[in-house]
Amino acid sequence: MDCRRTGKFGLGTHRLKDHDHHHAAKNIDKATVASIPDQEWKGEPVVLIPDVMYEGKKLAFAKDFELSYHNNDKPGTASVIIHGKNAFKGSKTVSFNIVAPA
């Protein structure tokens, strides 16, 4: 598919060719997420940005995905939910452990 712009019209805006359309969004559930090591509880919610890969390419936080968390405010099993953004759709949940300090 040719996604090049065809030229300027009006006040510097560009018109796309009639057959151009958005590419189908990729499902973030198909991405791989690097293992998350145990996180030490420090009295505040644990917030981390995991490494997310899709077909060998590292995805960019805020551009390709956003994050939300579940049970990240105490020791135990917590989850980070990866929500696809822009070219990605859907979500993927990954668990990790929050451990009390020794």
Secondary structure, DSSP 8 states (H G I E B T S, - for coil): ----EEEEETTTEEEE-TT------EEGGGSEE-----EE--SS-------EEETTEE--BTTTEEEEEES-SSSEEEEEEEEE-TTEESEEEEEEEEE---
